[in-house]
Amino acid sequence: MIVSASRRTDIPALYAAWFAARLRDGEALVRQPYRPRSVVRVDLSAQAVDGVVLWTKNAAPFLPVLTALAPRPFYFQFTLNPYGAPLEPGLPELAERIDTFRELSSRIGRHRVVWRYDPVVLSERTPPDYHLEQFDRLVRELCAYTDKCVISFLDTYARNRRALAQHRLREASADEMNAVASGFAAIARERGLSVECCCEAGLTADSGVLPGRCIDAALLSRIAGRPLTVPRDSGQRPGCGCARSVDIGAYGTCGHGCVYCYANGSAERVRRNLAAHDPESPLLTGNTGE
């Protein structure tokens, strides 16, 4: 079993102590996203877990508990975007997060820290040329600390539609998408990095960007030193190449406040869930009752 921690929230940044406690106790309880009264028990013991994929925008709070993951194979999907406030108001300054990225890579190896530039958002303030300039700057900062970058482009969901309109953010056209991706690939190639995309059917082969696998069984096999045979996750979006995994996160629990986020919805719901968090509870937020 591969554990995803988590597509639904930033566990390393916001719930490091909770996750370390769950690894210590060897299990977590997870509410079904659309049936919150239904709870699933997930075995997190080293014997049951083939690998862990950690998703974050700020791994600094997790650095003190990194050893809790042993002996489970793991790697990070670490998002570093250039936006800052007001698009990503709850995050530390970019320079601080770059330092964290480098420290994490130095501790665990560059092959275990995948950089994400995700999502590419277009607006009057962030046109395609802005992204090419910022991507070039970030590649120079990170090329010695990672092997590849995964990119995706903004998608509109019911949960983020109002916020996107308020900040005048828009999706990229097919031409814009391919122009930005081609530019990214050329910049990265000069610095020895590869660029992959996450579920972007509009990208052509000419862009130089290949479809990626965020939950990557092949990478975990290399890290573990043994082959992992894990089927593709049929529950993800069309075009997703990810291996099947069990996600232990919860929607509506991330305090970063990113404008484009699809996972949060109501800010009040997030505040309630953060207030209900108990690091010693088997659930990410709240506790079990009768």
Secondary structure, DSSP 8 states (H G I E B T S, - for coil): -EEEE-SSS-HHHH-HHHHHHHHHHTEEEEEETTEEEEEEEEE-STTT-SEEEEEES--GGGGGGGGGGTTS-EEEEEE--S--TTTSTTS--HHHHHHHHHHHHHHH-GGGEEEEEEEE-BSSSS-HHHHHHHHHHHHHHHTTS-SEEEEEE----TTTHHHHHHTT-B---HHHHHHHHHHHHHHHHHTT-EEEESS-TT--GGGS-EE--SS-HHHHHHHHTS-----B-TTS-TT---B--EE---TT---S--TT-SS---HHHHHHHHHT--TTSSSSSS----
